[in-house]
């Protein structure tokens, strides 16, 4: 099939930040790069329930850039619908998915049970998108591949994973097939991240699919520990309960390390700190297993794990609501979309002494985005809850490269790609990055639309599916 075109379809992360799903068809192989959940606005979340635009049974392989749910969280549905091929990823990504995917299913099962018990769902009965059995079943199809090693997919196609920073195990992936090379950035980390190694230099590639989460902004030059201390000190001095919605993998660990260092230097009082996320607790121990993925010493890893009291059971979590301040509760999820943190918001958001500290990107349509926007009430479990607590958002804690850092990464490419596809961003962020690439680098860049297909060999738009 020498003249068979290579086709790329954008079935997620097009026009929005979440739901990363890219289908590459090479003639003899159909490869899905990432298979994530849509999050945020209801119309996006409903996409998780709509029929797939392809037959899951016909997918030959999935290549996973990293473990975050908006990149991996739809895999249990894909396998339940008949996908039986390998799911390739790095070693750390597999270990994180063993934590994240069953936890995602557990939260969905809990939400469905809660909705049915209290009768606030429009669906009778409310059902989870997938179950813990589905999650554990899909994990059986994972296959670890080494970074920087070329892995063959049949006779005509191969791929290579390269370190992307951003998260333990995160990679960007370069595929080559029938004389065409395509690179998918996944989520790019920052060159000077507090914990993670910088992304590897990008390879030469014909086509590049590039994220744009922060494509319209530059992260401020702020010492993250100084910023954290400036937020926490006055709140703790007034006896606040500080509720920190934090991504369980990556952000929670970074915060604990910063708190440990601030306490050690006497810049924070020795108040109780609780890590109320079993998933984050499990992930914290992985930093000792994957020392080559980050900049921390073994002592740093130990300090990070000792910085908080680990809250394992639901009963222990509920007991926190009976405590007074000052104290700090770090709990998933980072955009306050589910998990134990929403119970803490119900308990503490109504008291003006308290502080809700947001720590990263808040996708439009999430509770975190509402809080960041100054909402006076948030909807939780079918009820509106008042927000009188102070709400602040850290500016120096992002694990995503900003626009300038993405451009600096692109400039490391040995030669310009034929085309860059800007994805994984809100429309304004994606188009701003497109313009900067065109104007500052002089390279061709476009923002593909949801469900758009492109024939890469001739770079021609194909009809929508």
JOBEL-V349428 format. One record per backbone hydrogen bond with DSSP energy under -0.5 kcal/mol. CO is the residue of the C=O (numbers start at 1). NH is the residue of the N-H. If there is no record, write none. Layout:
# JOBEL-V349428
co = (CO | CO)
nh = (NH | NH)
This chain:
# JOBEL-V349428
co = (1 | 5 | 6 | 6 | 7 | 8 | 9 | 9 | 10 | 13 | 13 | 15 | 16 | 18 | 20 | 21 | 22 | 22 | 23 | 23 | 24 | 24 | 25 | 29 | 29 | 29 | 30 | 30 | 31 | 31 | 32 | 32 | 33 | 34 | 35 | 35 | 37 | 39 | 41 | 41 | 42 | 44 | 45 | 46 | 46 | 47 | 54 | 55 | 56 | 60 | 61 | 62 | 62 | 63 | 63 | 65 | 68 | 68 | 69 | 69 | 70 | 71 | 72 | 74 | 74 | 75 | 76 | 77 | 78 | 79 | 86 | 86 | 87 | 88 | 89 | 90 | 91 | 92 | 93 | 94 | 95 | 96 | 96 | 97 | 97 | 99 | 100 | 101 | 102 | 103 | 104 | 105 | 106 | 107 | 108 | 109 | 110 | 111 | 112 | 113 | 114 | 115 | 115 | 115 | 123 | 131 | 132 | 133 | 134 | 135 | 136 | 137 | 138 | 139 | 141 | 143 | 146 | 149 | 151 | 153 | 156 | 157 | 158 | 159 | 160 | 161 | 162 | 163 | 164 | 165 | 167 | 170 | 170 | 172 | 173 | 173 | 174 | 175 | 176 | 177 | 180 | 181 | 181 | 182 | 183 | 183 | 184 | 186 | 188 | 190 | 195 | 206 | 206 | 207 | 208 | 208 | 209 | 210 | 212 | 214 | 214 | 217 | 220 | 222 | 223 | 224 | 225 | 226 | 227 | 228 | 229 | 230 | 231 | 232 | 233 | 234 | 235 | 236 | 240 | 240 | 240 | 241 | 241 | 242 | 242 | 243 | 243 | 244 | 244 | 245 | 247 | 248 | 249 | 250 | 251 | 252 | 253 | 254 | 255 | 256 | 257 | 258 | 259 | 260 | 261 | 262 | 262 | 263 | 269 | 272 | 273 | 274 | 274 | 275 | 275 | 277 | 278 | 279 | 280 | 281 | 282 | 283 | 283 | 284 | 285 | 285 | 286 | 290 | 291 | 293 | 297 | 298 | 299 | 300 | 301 | 302 | 303 | 304 | 305 | 308 | 309 | 310 | 313 | 314 | 315 | 316 | 317 | 317 | 318 | 319 | 320 | 326 | 327 | 328 | 328 | 329 | 329 | 330 | 331 | 332 | 333 | 335 | 339 | 340 | 340 | 341 | 342 | 343 | 344 | 345 | 348 | 349 | 349 | 350 | 351 | 354 | 355 | 355 | 356 | 356 | 358 | 361 | 363 | 364 | 366 | 367 | 368 | 369 | 370 | 371 | 376 | 378 | 378 | 380 | 383 | 383 | 385 | 386 | 390 | 392 | 401 | 402 | 403 | 404 | 405 | 406 | 407 | 408 | 409 | 410 | 419 | 420 | 420 | 421 | 421 | 423 | 424 | 426 | 427 | 428 | 429 | 430 | 431 | 432 | 433 | 434 | 435 | 436 | 436 | 437 | 437 | 437 | 444 | 446 | 446 | 449 | 451 | 452 | 453 | 454 | 454 | 455 | 455 | 455 | 460 | 462)
nh = (4 | 7 | 456 | 457 | 25 | 454 | 11 | 23 | 451 | 15 | 424 | 427 | 425 | 13 | 36 | 11 | 24 | 33 | 9 | 25 | 26 | 31 | 7 | 26 | 27 | 31 | 60 | 61 | 24 | 33 | 34 | 63 | 22 | 22 | 74 | 75 | 19 | 41 | 44 | 45 | 46 | 47 | 48 | 49 | 50 | 50 | 56 | 58 | 59 | 86 | 32 | 64 | 88 | 34 | 65 | 171 | 71 | 72 | 37 | 73 | 20 | 35 | 75 | 77 | 78 | 79 | 80 | 81 | 83 | 82 | 62 | 88 | 143 | 64 | 145 | 94 | 95 | 96 | 97 | 98 | 99 | 99 | 100 | 101 | 102 | 103 | 104 | 105 | 106 | 107 | 108 | 109 | 110 | 111 | 112 | 113 | 114 | 115 | 116 | 117 | 118 | 119 | 120 | 121 | 125 | 135 | 136 | 137 | 138 | 139 | 140 | 140 | 141 | 142 | 87 | 89 | 149 | 161 | 159 | 157 | 178 | 153 | 176 | 151 | 174 | 148 | 172 | 200 | 189 | 167 | 170 | 164 | 165 | 162 | 175 | 184 | 160 | 182 | 158 | 180 | 177 | 206 | 207 | 175 | 185 | 209 | 173 | 188 | 401 | 193 | 295 | 418 | 419 | 183 | 210 | 421 | 185 | 423 | 215 | 217 | 403 | 403 | 222 | 224 | 227 | 228 | 229 | 230 | 231 | 232 | 233 | 234 | 235 | 236 | 237 | 238 | 240 | 239 | 242 | 326 | 327 | 243 | 355 | 244 | 329 | 245 | 357 | 246 | 331 | 359 | 252 | 250 | 251 | 254 | 255 | 256 | 257 | 258 | 259 | 260 | 261 | 262 | 263 | 264 | 265 | 267 | 268 | 266 | 271 | 328 | 309 | 276 | 330 | 277 | 311 | 281 | 282 | 283 | 284 | 285 | 286 | 286 | 287 | 287 | 288 | 289 | 290 | 293 | 294 | 197 | 301 | 302 | 303 | 304 | 305 | 306 | 307 | 307 | 308 | 310 | 275 | 312 | 317 | 318 | 319 | 320 | 320 | 321 | 321 | 322 | 323 | 272 | 242 | 274 | 330 | 244 | 331 | 276 | 246 | 341 | 336 | 368 | 342 | 343 | 344 | 345 | 346 | 347 | 348 | 349 | 351 | 388 | 389 | 352 | 354 | 390 | 243 | 357 | 358 | 392 | 394 | 363 | 366 | 41 | 370 | 371 | 372 | 373 | 375 | 374 | 387 | 380 | 385 | 383 | 380 | 385 | 378 | 388 | 356 | 358 | 214 | 406 | 407 | 408 | 409 | 410 | 411 | 412 | 412 | 413 | 208 | 422 | 446 | 210 | 423 | 212 | 212 | 430 | 431 | 432 | 433 | 434 | 435 | 436 | 437 | 438 | 439 | 440 | 441 | 441 | 442 | 443 | 420 | 422 | 448 | 452 | 465 | 10 | 462 | 8 | 456 | 458 | 459 | 460 | 455 | 453)
